[in-house]
Amino acid sequence: MPFYVYRSKDPKNKCAECKEGIELFQSIQEKPLESCPECGKAVARIFHSTPTVRDSSEKKILSDDNLKKNGFKKLVNRGGGKFDEVV
């Protein structure tokens, strides 16, 4: 389910909830919030990018040294249906 953030449309009229932002998990089929559940003032959905996490652990797991240490073989396609064993 997507994660949505709502904030007050009017910067002068807002409660502590809609000032900081209301965070909700909602289904895509659900209608967006129109008012703050706390104070009833109009709110707008704020769009923001989803953070991505890059982890180098996959590179470590698939490294030639790690494959060799754990008894795996790594084959490289040399073309023409021929493979060379690297590890």
DSSP file (Angstrom, degrees, kcal/mol; ACC not computed):
  #  RESIDUE AA STRUCTURE BP1 BP2  ACC     N-H-->O    O-->H-N    N-H-->O    O-->H-N    TCO  KAPPA ALPHA  PHI   PSI    X-CA   Y-CA   Z-CA
    1    1 A M              0   0    0      0, 0.0    26,-0.2     0, 0.0     2,-0.0   0.000 360.0 360.0 360.0 138.9    0.0    0.0    0.0
    2    2 A P        -     0   0    0      0, 0.0    24,-1.9     0, 0.0     2,-0.5  -0.291 360.0-130.1 -69.5 155.3    1.3    3.5   -0.8
    3    3 A F  E     -A   25   0A   0     22,-0.2     2,-0.3    20,-0.0    22,-0.2  -0.928  27.8-171.1-107.6 123.6    2.3    5.9    1.8
    4    4 A Y  E     -A   24   0A   0     20,-3.4    20,-2.9    -2,-0.5     2,-0.4  -0.878  13.4-153.7-120.0 149.9    0.8    9.4    1.6
    5    5 A V  E     -AB  23  46A   0     41,-0.7    41,-3.5    -2,-0.3     2,-0.4  -0.982  11.4-167.3-121.5 133.2    1.5   12.7    3.4
    6    6 A Y  E     -AB  22  45A   0     16,-2.4    16,-3.1    -2,-0.4     2,-0.3  -0.945   6.1-179.3-120.0 141.4   -1.2   15.4    3.8
    7    7 A R  E     - B   0  44A   0     37,-2.3    37,-3.0    -2,-0.4    12,-0.2  -0.934  38.8 -82.3-134.9 160.8   -0.7   19.0    4.9
    8    8 A S  E     - B   0  43A   0     10,-1.9    35,-0.3    -2,-0.3     6,-0.1  -0.316  25.8-147.9 -62.2 138.8   -3.0   22.0    5.4
    9    9 A K  S    S+     0   0    0     33,-2.2    -1,-0.1     1,-0.2    34,-0.1   0.825  88.8  60.2 -74.9 -32.0   -3.9   24.0    2.3
   10   10 A D  S    S-     0   0    0     32,-0.5     3,-0.2     3,-0.4    -1,-0.2  -0.867  70.7-159.5-101.5 112.0   -4.1   27.2    4.3
   11   11 A P  S    S+     0   0    0      0, 0.0     3,-0.1     0, 0.0    -1,-0.1   0.729  92.1  47.3 -64.6 -20.5   -0.8   28.1    6.0
   12   12 A K  S    S+     0   0    0      1,-0.2     2,-0.8     0, 0.0    -2,-0.0   0.820 108.2  55.0 -89.3 -32.4   -2.5   30.4    8.5
   13   13 A N  S    S+     0   0    0     -3,-0.2    -3,-0.4     6,-0.0     2,-0.3  -0.835  78.9 116.3-105.8  97.1   -5.3   28.0    9.6
   14   14 A K        -     0   0    0     -2,-0.8     2,-0.1    -3,-0.1    28,-0.0  -0.989  50.2-134.9-158.6 150.6   -3.9   24.7   10.8
   15   15 A C     >  -     0   0    0     -2,-0.3     4,-1.5     1,-0.1     5,-0.2  -0.403  44.7 -93.1 -94.9 179.2   -3.7   22.5   13.8
   16   16 A A  H  > S+     0   0    0      1,-0.2     4,-1.6     2,-0.2     5,-0.2   0.848 123.1  55.0 -63.0 -34.1   -0.5   20.8   15.1
   17   17 A E  H  > S+     0   0    0      1,-0.2     4,-1.8     2,-0.2    -1,-0.2   0.977 114.4  34.7 -62.9 -58.2   -1.5   17.6   13.1
   18   18 A C  H  4 S+     0   0    0      1,-0.2   -10,-1.9     2,-0.2    -1,-0.2   0.622 112.1  63.2 -80.0 -10.8   -1.9   19.1    9.6
   19   19 A K  H  < S+     0   0    0     -4,-1.5    -1,-0.2   -12,-0.2    -2,-0.2   0.936 113.1  33.6 -72.0 -47.8    0.9   21.6   10.2
   20   20 A E  H  < S-     0   0    0     -4,-1.6    -2,-0.2    -5,-0.2    -3,-0.1   0.786 126.3 -96.9 -77.2 -29.5    3.5   18.9   10.6
   21   21 A G     <  -     0   0    0     -4,-1.8     2,-0.6    -5,-0.2   -14,-0.2   0.026  22.2-114.1 116.1 135.0    1.8   16.5    8.1
   22   22 A I  E     -A    6   0A   0    -16,-3.1   -16,-2.4    -4,-0.2     2,-0.5  -0.890  29.0-155.1-100.5 122.4   -0.5   13.6    8.4
   23   23 A E  E     +A    5   0A   0     -2,-0.6     2,-0.4   -18,-0.2   -18,-0.2  -0.874  19.6 172.0-103.8 127.1    1.1   10.4    7.2
   24   24 A L  E     -A    4   0A   0    -20,-2.9   -20,-3.4    -2,-0.5     2,-0.6  -0.985  33.6-140.1-136.7 143.4   -1.3    7.6    6.0
   25   25 A F  E     +A    3   0A   0     -2,-0.4     2,-0.3   -22,-0.2   -22,-0.2  -0.927  40.5 169.8 -94.7 120.2   -1.1    4.2    4.4
   26   26 A Q        -     0   0    0    -24,-1.9     2,-0.1    -2,-0.6    -2,-0.0  -0.965  36.4-112.4-134.1 148.9   -3.9    4.1    1.9
   27   27 A S    >   -     0   0    0     -2,-0.3     3,-0.8   -26,-0.2     0, 0.0  -0.427  31.5-118.5 -70.2 153.6   -5.0    1.9   -0.9
   28   28 A I  T 3  S+     0   0    0      1,-0.2    -1,-0.1    -2,-0.1    -2,-0.0   0.821 115.4  56.9 -63.8 -29.9   -4.7    3.3   -4.4
   29   29 A Q  T 3  S+     0   0    0      2,-0.1    -1,-0.2     0, 0.0     2,-0.1   0.715  86.8  98.7 -74.6 -20.5   -8.5    2.9   -4.7
   30   30 A E  S <  S-     0   0    0     -3,-0.8     3,-0.1     1,-0.1    -4,-0.1  -0.392  81.7-113.2 -69.3 143.5   -9.2    5.0   -1.6
   31   31 A K        -     0   0    0      1,-0.1    -1,-0.1    -2,-0.1     3,-0.1  -0.487  38.1-103.9 -71.6 145.6  -10.2    8.6   -2.1
   32   32 A P        -     0   0    0      0, 0.0    -1,-0.1     0, 0.0     2,-0.0  -0.337  43.1 -91.9 -67.6 153.1   -7.6   11.1   -0.9
   33   33 A L        -     0   0    0      1,-0.1    12,-0.1    -3,-0.1     3,-0.1  -0.360  35.3-173.5 -61.1 142.6   -8.3   13.0    2.4
   34   34 A E        +     0   0    0      1,-0.3     9,-1.5    -3,-0.1     2,-0.3   0.626  67.9  26.7-109.0 -24.2  -10.1   16.3    2.0
   35   35 A S  B    S-C   42   0B   0      7,-0.3    -1,-0.3   -27,-0.0     7,-0.2  -0.971  87.4 -96.2-141.1 155.6  -10.0   17.5    5.5
   36   36 A C     >  -     0   0    0      5,-2.9     4,-1.8    -2,-0.3   -29,-0.0  -0.497  26.3-141.7 -67.8 130.5   -7.8   17.0    8.6
   37   37 A P  T  4 S+     0   0    0      0, 0.0    -1,-0.1     0, 0.0     0, 0.0   0.739  99.4  47.0 -66.0 -20.7   -9.2   14.4   10.9
   38   38 A E  T  4 S+     0   0    0      3,-0.1   -22,-0.0     1,-0.0    -2,-0.0   0.930 132.1   8.3 -85.8 -52.1   -8.2   16.5   13.9
   39   39 A C  T  4 S-     0   0    0      2,-0.1    -1,-0.0   -24,-0.0   -25,-0.0   0.584  89.1-124.7-112.2 -13.3   -9.4   20.0   13.1
   40   40 A G     <  +     0   0    0     -4,-1.8     2,-0.1     1,-0.3     3,-0.1   0.486  60.0 141.7  83.7   1.8  -11.5   19.6    9.9
   41   41 A K        -     0   0    0      1,-0.1    -5,-2.9    -6,-0.1    -1,-0.3  -0.400  62.2 -87.3 -75.3 155.9   -9.5   22.1    7.8
   42   42 A A  B     -C   35   0B   0     -7,-0.2   -33,-2.2    -2,-0.1   -32,-0.5  -0.370  48.1-167.9 -65.7 137.8   -8.8   21.4    4.1
   43   43 A V  E     -B    8   0A   0     -9,-1.5     2,-0.4   -35,-0.3   -35,-0.2  -0.885  10.0-147.8-125.4 158.3   -5.7   19.4    3.4
   44   44 A A  E     -B    7   0A   0    -37,-3.0   -37,-2.3    -2,-0.3     2,-0.4  -0.950  24.4-112.7-124.8 145.9   -3.7   18.6    0.2
   45   45 A R  E     -B    6   0A   0     -2,-0.4     2,-0.5   -39,-0.2   -39,-0.3  -0.630  28.5-144.9 -77.7 131.7   -1.8   15.5   -0.6
   46   46 A I  E     -B    5   0A   0    -41,-3.5   -41,-0.7    -2,-0.4     2,-0.4  -0.873   9.1-148.4-100.4 123.8    2.0   16.1   -0.8
   47   47 A F        +     0   0    0     -2,-0.5     2,-0.3   -43,-0.1   -43,-0.1  -0.765  26.3 161.8 -92.6 135.4    3.8   14.2   -3.5
   48   48 A H        -     0   0    0     -2,-0.4     2,-0.1     0, 0.0   -43,-0.0  -0.981  39.8 -95.9-148.0 157.8    7.4   13.2   -2.8
   49   49 A S        -     0   0    0     -2,-0.3     0, 0.0     1,-0.1     0, 0.0  -0.387  37.5-114.7 -75.2 152.8    9.9   10.7   -4.1
   50   50 A T        -     0   0    0     -2,-0.1     2,-0.1     1,-0.0    -1,-0.1  -0.737  33.0-117.8 -86.0 130.2   10.4    7.4   -2.4
   51   51 A P        -     0   0    0      0, 0.0     2,-0.4     0, 0.0    -1,-0.0  -0.425  26.1-149.6 -68.3 141.9   13.9    7.0   -1.0
   52   52 A T        -     0   0    0     -2,-0.1     2,-0.6     2,-0.0     0, 0.0  -0.907   1.7-147.1-112.4 142.7   16.0    4.2   -2.5
   53   53 A V        -     0   0    0     -2,-0.4     2,-0.6     2,-0.0     0, 0.0  -0.930   6.8-158.2-111.1 124.7   18.6    2.4   -0.5
   54   54 A R        -     0   0    0     -2,-0.6     2,-0.5     2,-0.0    -2,-0.0  -0.895  10.6-170.6-103.6 127.7   21.6    1.1   -2.3
   55   55 A D    >   -     0   0    0     -2,-0.6     3,-0.6     1,-0.1     4,-0.2  -0.963  20.3-159.1-122.1 132.0   23.4   -1.7   -0.6
   56   56 A S  T 3> S+     0   0    0     -2,-0.5     4,-1.6     1,-0.2     3,-0.4   0.404  72.3  97.4 -87.8   3.5   26.8   -3.1   -1.7
   57   57 A S  H 3> S+     0   0    0      1,-0.2     4,-2.5     2,-0.2    -1,-0.2   0.829  77.6  58.6 -64.5 -30.7   26.2   -6.4    0.1
   58   58 A E  H <> S+     0   0    0     -3,-0.6     4,-2.2     1,-0.2    -1,-0.2   0.897 104.3  51.1 -64.6 -38.6   25.1   -8.1   -3.2
   59   59 A K  H  4 S+     0   0    0     -3,-0.4    -1,-0.2    -4,-0.2    -2,-0.2   0.894 111.3  47.9 -64.2 -38.5   28.4   -7.2   -4.8
   60   60 A K  H >< S+     0   0    0     -4,-1.6     3,-1.0     1,-0.2     6,-0.3   0.900 111.1  50.3 -68.6 -40.1   30.2   -8.8   -1.8
   61   61 A I  H 3< S+     0   0    0     -4,-2.5    -2,-0.2     1,-0.2    -1,-0.2   0.888 115.8  41.8 -65.8 -39.0   28.1  -11.9   -2.0
   62   62 A L  T 3< S+     0   0    0     -4,-2.2    -1,-0.2    -5,-0.2    -2,-0.2   0.256  86.0 126.0 -94.6  12.5   28.7  -12.4   -5.7
   63   63 A S  S <> S-     0   0    0     -3,-1.0     4,-2.5    -4,-0.2     5,-0.2  -0.365  71.2-118.5 -68.9 152.6   32.4  -11.5   -5.6
   64   64 A D  H  > S+     0   0    0      1,-0.2     4,-2.4     2,-0.2     5,-0.2   0.894 113.7  51.9 -58.3 -42.0   34.7  -14.1   -7.2
   65   65 A D  H  > S+     0   0    0      1,-0.2     4,-2.5     2,-0.2    -1,-0.2   0.913 111.1  46.3 -62.8 -43.5   36.5  -14.6   -3.8
   66   66 A N  H  > S+     0   0    0     -6,-0.3     4,-1.7     2,-0.2    -2,-0.2   0.902 112.3  50.1 -68.3 -40.6   33.3  -15.2   -1.9
   67   67 A L  H  <>S+     0   0    0     -4,-2.5     5,-2.9     2,-0.2     4,-0.2   0.933 113.6  46.0 -61.3 -45.4   32.0  -17.6   -4.6
   68   68 A K  H ><5S+     0   0    0     -4,-2.4     3,-1.4     1,-0.2    -2,-0.2   0.912 110.4  53.4 -63.8 -43.1   35.3  -19.6   -4.5
   69   69 A K  H 3<5S+     0   0    0     -4,-2.5    -1,-0.2     1,-0.3    -2,-0.2   0.835 111.6  45.9 -61.0 -33.7   35.4  -19.6   -0.7
   70   70 A N  T 3<5S-     0   0    0     -4,-1.7    -1,-0.3    -5,-0.1    -2,-0.2   0.294 119.8-106.1 -97.3   9.5   31.9  -21.1   -0.6
   71   71 A G  T < 5S+     0   0    0     -3,-1.4     2,-0.2     1,-0.2    -3,-0.2   0.711  71.5 138.1  81.1  21.6   32.5  -23.7   -3.2
   72   72 A F      < -     0   0    0     -5,-2.9     2,-0.4    -6,-0.2    -1,-0.2  -0.645  44.5-136.0 -97.5 158.0   30.5  -22.2   -6.1
   73   73 A K        -     0   0    0     -2,-0.2     2,-0.5    13,-0.0    12,-0.0  -0.888   9.1-153.2-110.2 144.6   31.5  -22.0   -9.7
   74   74 A K        -     0   0    0     -2,-0.4    12,-3.4   -10,-0.0    13,-1.1  -0.978  11.0-164.9-119.1 123.5   31.1  -18.9  -11.9
   75   75 A L  E     -D   85   0C   0     -2,-0.5     2,-0.5    10,-0.2    10,-0.2  -0.870   4.5-155.8-109.7 141.2   30.7  -19.4  -15.6
   76   76 A V  E     -D   84   0C   0      8,-2.6     8,-2.4    -2,-0.4     2,-0.5  -0.965  21.8-122.9-117.8 129.7   31.1  -16.7  -18.2
   77   77 A N  E     -D   83   0C   0     -2,-0.5     6,-0.2     6,-0.2     3,-0.1  -0.586  25.9-178.6 -72.9 119.0   29.4  -16.9  -21.6
   78   78 A R  E     -     0   0C   0      4,-2.9     5,-0.2    -2,-0.5    -1,-0.2   0.381  48.7-104.7 -98.3   1.0   32.1  -16.7  -24.3
   79   79 A G  E >  S+D   82   0C   0      3,-0.7     3,-1.2     1,-0.0    -1,-0.3   0.013  96.1  66.3  94.1 157.8   29.6  -17.0  -27.2
   80   80 A G  T 3  S-     0   0    0      1,-0.3     3,-0.1    -3,-0.1    -1,-0.0   0.749 129.0 -62.2  66.7  23.4   28.7  -19.8  -29.5
   81   81 A G  T 3  S+     0   0    0      1,-0.3     2,-0.4     0, 0.0    -1,-0.3   0.639 105.7 128.9  77.6  14.4   27.3  -21.8  -26.6
   82   82 A K  E <   -D   79   0C   0     -3,-1.2    -4,-2.9     2,-0.0    -3,-0.7  -0.861  37.4-168.8-108.0 139.3   30.7  -22.0  -24.9
   83   83 A F  E     -D   77   0C   0     -2,-0.4     2,-0.4    -6,-0.2    -6,-0.2  -0.968   9.0-150.1-125.6 140.4   31.3  -21.1  -21.3
   84   84 A D  E     -D   76   0C   0     -8,-2.4    -8,-2.6    -2,-0.4     2,-0.6  -0.899  20.6-124.6-108.6 139.4   34.5  -20.6  -19.4
   85   85 A E  E     +D   75   0C   0     -2,-0.4   -10,-0.2   -10,-0.2   -12,-0.0  -0.738  29.9 174.8 -83.4 120.3   34.9  -21.3  -15.7
   86   86 A V              0   0    0    -12,-3.4    -1,-0.2    -2,-0.6   -11,-0.2   0.842 360.0 360.0 -93.0 -41.2   36.1  -18.2  -13.9
   87   87 A V              0   0    0    -13,-1.1   -12,-0.1   -20,-0.0    -2,-0.1   0.339 360.0 360.0-120.7 360.0   35.9  -19.4  -10.3
